[in-house]
Amino acid sequence: MTPKNFIDLTLHKFARLTVIERVGNGPNWQTYWRCLCDCGKFVIVGSRHLRSGKTLSCGCLQKEITGQQFRTHGHTVGRKNSREFNAWTRMRQRCCNPNSTRFDAWGGRGITICDRWRKFENFLEDMPPHPGKGFSLDRIDNNRNYESGNCRWATPKEQSNNRRWAKAHAIAMERFV
């Protein structure tokens, strides 16, 4: 049965939805339509939602908008972070969080992060891409801060040779040679 005020919406376009065919009536004599979204998916939508603009797509529009709102640097996909992002986060923890393990060896002794690197995008700009498994963020001069020109990606051996006590030991050994 067709309602009195029936308006045929077939082939009309509403935002991303093109009405394909009438499916039938629902509660309160609302007419439901099968629509094709611009993304290629089909969805059933009531006339009121189409005509009022309450439904604009199959749901893909909301996903795009939400994704753009929370996307900042593209180095976090789902719950997996990039190696660069993880290194940046650990650097911040070591220097800025007094509750962090071994804070005393970094932030507690005055090692800070330059203002520019407080934004992950700037850290990404200044550092080369992470070379792969087995490398971590290292300060070339352990008495200087985390900043452009004083950081590199280092192997565990390079990290070990760059410790304060290792450098002090090497200097002491030079005196005896």
PyMOL commands that set and color helices and strands:
alter all, ss='L'
color gray80, all
select helices_A, chain A and resi 27-29+47-52+60-70+83-96+103-105+107-109+115-118+120-126+156-161+164-175
alter helices_A, ss='H'
color red, helices_A
select strands_A, chain A and resi 13-14+17-25+31-37+42-46+76-77+80-81+136-139+151-154
alter strands_A, ss='S'
color yellow, strands_A
deselect
rebuild
show_as cartoon
